[in-house]
Amino acid sequence: MPKVKMPRKSTLIDMTAMCDVAFLLLTFFMLATKFKPDEPVAVVTPPPSIPSCCRTPT
């Protein structure tokens, strides 16, 4: 005896509410986040070198 296939119902879901919640959460976290201020970086530079054309002869 063959099995009778039942027609499947559509699984269409309205995603508007989920999109609204996602954007509200995204907006909340963007506005509520407070970043730590950048700390200055100390850079040690070498002393300036004098080109040979500008040196005084000794």
Rosetta blueprint (number, residue, H / E / L):
1 M L
2 P L
3 K L
4 V L
5 K L
6 M L
7 P L
8 R L
9 K L
10 S L
11 T L
12 L L
13 I L
14 D L
15 M L
16 T H
17 A H
18 M H
19 C H
20 D H
21 V H
22 A H
23 F H
24 L H
25 L H
26 L H
27 T H
28 F H
29 F H
30 M H
31 L H
32 A H
33 T L
34 K L
35 F L
36 K L
37 P L
38 D L
39 E L
40 P L
41 V L
42 A L
43 V L
44 V L
45 T L
46 P L
47 P L
48 P L
49 S L
50 I L
51 P L
52 S H
53 C H
54 C H
55 R L
56 T L
57 P L
58 T L
